[in-house]
């Protein structure tokens, strides 16, 4: 059965941590993120026929008014509204927890306090998107100095463009396999000239569009399963292939929609996914997910940083970083900030960390620890950090101050 967003990860949690995981991951509707309630009819937990649980209000909102059917937002199974039933187990669990610890009735976020951290340096200042506007988003990028934010997700139109303030400007990339359509987007990047680059795992291709959504080019040559994507300061496209174990560099004549060069820059990677290119140094970072015979599956990742001519500069892994800190760090996404420091996401813990200049040895600094459920994307914007959270289908902007973003 498919896991819903925010499903709890297994680990050695304290009793307080277990309670927090239960409150966040079981006692909230994972569409509207309102707390389940037996006193409020619209927020009562309801079983779908597929096994997932939503509140009654969201089931009503997502279902067809005449057919009385809805597509489960987590596993995509078609379910009948008339086939739903009250989830008594969750109601009983909620009552039990309330009677055991009445002060914990308000579900806390995955916060720094639960990880034993003194403080984080960035604070939430803006949130936008949400279910319907974004559906299970997977990748995020920023369009130049304008601060326009580009997100790929599982909606009917796969690419959504927002203003820096969170206003939806337009969307494009119709769902499908035809030219100019996108089957299954995984990641997105924006070139310095404003072209949008999307990795489409469904078509095993990289697709290029103008910022307004006009299809420019589809690159399919030699890709087995393209995944992460970024561009360098020259507009060259860097793509990881999770099946081939490679990092490709693609040079394109965007004006004429022509491939100038397609070469394999690195060929000895193990299940590479996230890719980031530093606009300051030209270095490229790749997040590898070694198979289970090398590391425990799903628990350890390896981060490798290469120079601009793709020579290995330094590397570390989640196990080594855990030994240097008081928390277990599971890296999943990598990015560079505007100073060239390496930043990583721990999607399981809902945390963002700075590793500093990795070649000088990692210096772990917690950046964000509040209000994140399952962050999957990260970009820098002026003095702020923009985070894509697939847990509640939102974009969240953090800065050192709680005020609006400034240049």
C-alpha positions in Angstrom: 0.0 0.0 0.0 1.3 3.4 -0.9 2.5 5.6 2.0 0.8 8.9 2.5 2.9 12.1 2.7 4.5 12.5 6.1 4.3 8.8 7.0 6.5 8.2 10.0 10.0 6.9 9.6 11.2 4.2 11.9 14.1 4.8 14.2 15.2 5.0 17.8 12.7 7.7 19.0 12.2 8.8 22.5 8.6 8.5 24.0 8.1 12.2 23.3 9.3 11.7 19.8 6.9 8.8 19.2 4.1 10.9 20.6 5.0 13.7 18.2 5.2 11.4 15.2 1.7 9.9 16.1 0.2 13.4 16.4 1.7 14.7 13.2 1.4 11.6 11.0 -1.7 9.8 12.2 -4.0 12.3 13.9 -4.1 14.9 11.2 -5.8 14.8 7.8 -2.9 14.8 5.2 -4.8 16.9 2.7 -6.0 19.9 4.8 -3.7 19.2 7.8 -6.5 19.9 10.2 -6.5 17.8 13.4 -9.1 14.9 13.3 -12.0 15.5 15.7 -14.9 13.4 16.8 -16.7 16.6 18.0 -16.6 18.3 14.6 -18.4 16.2 12.0 -16.5 17.7 9.1 -13.1 16.7 10.6 -14.0 13.1 11.6 -11.5 10.6 10.2 -13.0 8.5 7.4 -11.6 5.3 5.8 -11.4 5.2 2.0 -11.8 1.8 0.3 -8.0 1.9 -0.5 -7.1 2.1 3.2 -6.1 5.7 3.4 -7.8 8.1 5.8 -9.1 11.6 5.2 -11.4 13.9 7.0 -15.0 14.1 5.9 -14.7 17.7 4.7 -11.8 16.8 2.3 -13.6 13.7 1.0 -16.6 15.9 0.2 -14.3 18.6 -1.4 -12.4 16.1 -3.6 -15.3 13.9 -4.7 -17.4 14.4 -7.8 -20.8 15.8 -6.7 -22.8 13.6 -9.1 -20.7 10.4 -9.4 -19.9 10.5 -5.7 -16.4 9.2 -6.4 -12.9 10.6 -5.7 -9.4 9.7 -6.6 -7.3 9.0 -3.5 -4.7 11.7 -3.3 -2.0 9.3 -2.2 -2.4 6.0 -4.2 -4.7 7.3 -7.0 -7.3 4.5 -6.5 -10.8 5.5 -7.4 -13.0 5.3 -4.3 -16.7 5.7 -3.7 -17.9 8.2 -1.2 -20.7 5.8 -0.2 -18.0 3.2 0.6 -16.3 5.3 3.3 -16.6 4.6 7.0 -15.6 6.2 10.2 -12.1 5.3 11.4 -12.9 4.4 14.9 -9.3 3.3 15.7 -7.9 6.8 15.1 -10.7 8.3 17.2 -9.9 5.9 20.0 -6.2 6.6 19.8 -6.8 10.3 19.9 -9.0 10.0 23.0 -6.3 7.8 24.7 -3.5 10.3 24.0 -5.6 13.2 25.2 -6.4 11.4 28.5 -2.8 10.4 29.0 -1.2 13.8 28.2 -3.7 16.6 28.0 -1.0 19.2 27.5 0.1 17.6 24.3 -3.2 18.0 22.5 -1.9 20.5 20.0 0.3 18.6 17.5 3.8 20.2 17.4 5.7 20.6 14.2 8.9 18.6 13.6 10.8 21.2 15.5 14.4 21.8 16.7 13.4 21.0 20.3 12.7 17.4 19.5 16.2 17.0 18.0 18.0 18.5 20.9 19.1 21.7 19.0 19.5 25.0 20.7 18.3 27.1 17.8 18.0 27.5 14.0 19.0 30.6 12.1 16.2 30.9 9.7 12.5 31.5 10.4 9.3 31.0 8.4 8.0 34.2 6.8 5.8 33.0 3.9 3.8 29.9 2.9 1.8 29.4 -0.3 0.5 26.6 -2.6 -1.4 23.9 -0.7 -3.4 21.0 -1.9 -5.1 21.7 -5.3 -2.7 24.4 -6.3 0.2 21.9 -5.9 -0.3 18.1 -5.8 2.7 16.0 -4.6 5.3 18.5 -5.8 8.8 17.1 -6.5 11.1 19.9 -7.7 11.7 23.6 -7.4 13.8 26.3 -9.1 14.1 30.1 -9.2 13.9 32.1 -12.4 16.9 34.5 -12.3 17.1 37.6 -10.2 13.4 38.2 -10.6 12.7 35.6 -7.9 10.0 33.9 -9.9 9.5 30.4 -8.5 9.0 27.4 -10.7 7.6 24.1 -9.3 6.9 20.7 -10.9 4.1 18.6 -9.5 1.5 15.9 -10.2 -1.2 18.3 -11.4 -2.9 18.3 -14.8 -0.4 21.0 -15.9 2.9 19.8 -14.5 4.8 23.1 -14.2 3.5 26.0 -12.0 5.0 29.4 -11.9 4.7 31.7 -8.9 5.7 35.3 -8.1 8.1 35.7 -5.2 5.1 36.7 -3.1 3.4 33.4 -3.8 0.8 34.5 -6.5 0.2 31.8 -9.1 1.2 33.4 -12.5 0.6 30.6 -14.9 1.1 26.8 -15.5 2.1 24.7 -18.4 3.3 21.2 -19.4 0.1 19.2 -19.9 0.0 15.7 -18.5 0.9 13.2 -21.3 3.5 11.7 -23.4 3.2 13.8 -26.6 5.7 16.5 -27.6 5.5 19.4 -25.2 3.7 17.2 -22.6 5.1 15.9 -19.3 4.4 12.4 -18.1 6.1 12.1 -14.7 8.2 15.2 -13.6 10.9 14.6 -11.1 13.0 17.8 -11.0 13.2 21.2 -12.5 15.9 23.8 -13.2 16.1 27.2 -14.8 18.9 28.4 -17.1 20.4 31.9 -16.6 18.5 32.9 -19.8 15.2 31.8 -18.3 14.5 28.5 -20.0 12.8 25.8 -17.9 14.3 22.3 -17.8 12.3 19.3 -16.5 13.4 15.7 -16.0 10.5 13.4 -17.1 11.0 10.0 -15.6 7.9 8.7 -17.3 9.3 9.5 -20.8 12.9 8.9 -19.8 13.7 12.4 -21.2 14.7 15.9 -20.4 12.3 18.5 -21.7 13.0 22.2 -22.3 10.5 25.0 -22.3 10.5 28.8 -22.5 9.4 30.5 -19.2 5.9 31.0 -20.8 5.6 27.2 -21.5 6.4 26.9 -25.2 8.2 23.6 -25.9 11.7 24.0 -27.2 13.3 20.6 -27.2 13.2 17.0 -25.8 16.4 15.2 -25.1 16.1 11.4 -24.8 19.5 10.1 -26.1 21.1 7.6 -23.8 19.0 8.3 -20.7 17.7 5.3 -18.8 16.1 7.2 -15.9 16.9 10.9 -15.7 16.3 12.3 -12.2 18.0 15.4 -10.8 18.7 18.4 -12.9 20.5 21.8 -12.6 22.2 24.2 -14.9 25.6 26.0 -14.6 26.3 29.7 -15.2 26.8 29.1 -18.9 23.4 27.4 -19.3 24.8 23.9 -19.7 22.4 21.3 -18.3 23.5 18.7 -15.7 21.4 15.6 -15.4 21.8 12.6 -13.1 20.6 9.2 -14.3 19.6 7.0 -11.3 19.7 3.7 -13.3 22.8 4.4 -15.5 24.8 5.8 -12.6 25.9 8.8 -14.6 26.0 12.6 -14.6 25.4 14.0 -18.1 26.3 17.5 -19.4 24.1 18.7 -22.2 24.9 21.9 -24.2 22.0 23.3 -26.1 21.3 26.1 -28.6 18.1 27.2 -27.1 17.3 29.8 -29.7 17.2 27.1 -32.4 16.2 24.1 -30.3 19.4 22.1 -31.1 21.6 19.8 -29.0 25.2 21.0 -29.4 26.8 18.4 -27.2 25.7 15.5 -25.0 28.5 13.9 -22.9 28.8 11.7 -19.9 30.7 13.9 -17.4 30.8 11.3 -14.5 30.2 7.6 -15.0 30.9 5.8 -11.7 28.0 7.1 -9.5 25.7 4.8 -7.4 22.0 5.7 -7.9 22.6 9.4 -8.2 19.5 11.6 -7.6 19.7 15.2 -6.4 22.1 17.5 -8.4 23.2 21.0 -7.6 25.6 23.3 -9.4 27.2 26.2 -7.6 27.0 29.5 -9.6 29.9 30.9 -7.5 32.5 28.2 -7.9 31.2 26.1 -10.7 31.4 23.0 -8.5 28.8 20.3 -8.8 27.3 18.3 -6.0 25.6 14.9 -6.4 23.6 12.9 -3.8 24.1 9.2 -4.2 21.9 6.4 -2.8 24.1 3.3 -2.6 22.3 0.0 -2.8 21.5 -2.1 0.2 24.5 -4.3 0.0 26.7 -1.2 0.6 24.6 0.7 3.1 21.3 -0.1 4.9 18.7 0.8 2.3 17.0 4.1 2.8 19.1 5.1 5.7 22.4 6.3 4.2 23.4 8.5 1.3 26.7 9.8 0.0 27.4 13.4 -1.0 30.1 14.0 -3.6 31.3 17.4 -4.8 33.2 17.8 -8.0 35.1 20.7 -9.5 33.8 22.5 -12.6 35.8 20.1 -14.8 34.3 17.1 -12.9 37.2 16.1 -10.8 36.3 14.8 -7.3 36.9 17.5 -4.8 35.5 16.0 -1.6 32.8 13.6 -0.3 31.0 12.6 2.9 28.1 10.4 3.8 25.2 10.4 6.2 26.9 8.0 8.6 30.0 10.1 8.9 28.0 13.2 9.5 25.9 11.5 12.2 29.1 10.6 14.1 30.0 14.3 14.2 26.6 15.5 15.5 24.1 14.6 18.2 21.4 13.6 15.7 21.0 11.0 13.0 21.3 12.9 9.7 19.7 11.4 6.6 20.6 13.5 3.6 18.2 13.5 0.7 18.6 16.8 -1.2 21.6 19.1 -1.8 21.9 22.7 -2.9 24.4 25.6 -2.7 23.6 28.9 -1.1 24.6 32.2 -2.6 28.0 32.1 -0.8 28.8 28.6 -2.2 28.2 26.7 1.0 26.7 23.2 0.7 23.2 22.9 2.1 21.4 19.6 2.6 17.8 18.5 3.4 16.9 15.7 5.8 13.4 14.9 4.5 12.7 12.3 7.3 13.4 14.7 10.1 12.1 17.8 8.4 15.4 19.7 8.8 17.7 21.8 6.6 21.5 22.0 7.5 24.4 23.9 6.2 27.6 21.9 5.8 29.7 25.0 5.0 32.6 24.6 2.5 32.7 20.8 2.4 36.3 20.6 1.2 37.4 22.2 4.4 35.5 19.6 6.4 31.8 19.6 7.1 30.6 22.2 9.7 27.1 21.3 10.6 24.8 24.3 11.2 21.0 23.9 11.6 19.2 26.4 9.3 15.6 25.3 9.4 13.8 23.1 11.9 10.3 24.4 12.2 7.1 23.9 10.2 8.5 21.4 7.7 6.9 18.0 7.2 8.7 16.4 4.2 10.9 18.9 2.4 12.0 17.8 -1.0 13.5 20.8 -2.7 15.6 23.9 -1.8 16.8 27.0 -3.6 18.3 30.3 -2.4 16.5 33.6 -3.2 18.2 36.9 -2.2 18.5 36.8 1.6 16.1 33.9 2.0 15.7 30.1 1.5 12.8 28.7 -0.5 11.8 25.2 0.5 9.4 22.8 -1.3 7.4 20.7 1.2 5.7 17.7 -0.3 4.2 16.9 3.1 1.6 19.7 2.8 2.1 20.5 -0.9 3.4 24.0 -0.2 6.3 26.4 -0.8 7.8 27.9 2.3 10.1 30.8 2.4 12.5 31.3 5.4 14.8 34.2 6.2 16.9 35.4 9.1 14.2 37.9 9.9 10.4 37.3 10.0 9.7 40.1 7.5 9.3 40.0 3.8 12.0 39.1 1.3 14.3 41.8 0.3 17.2 42.0 -2.2 
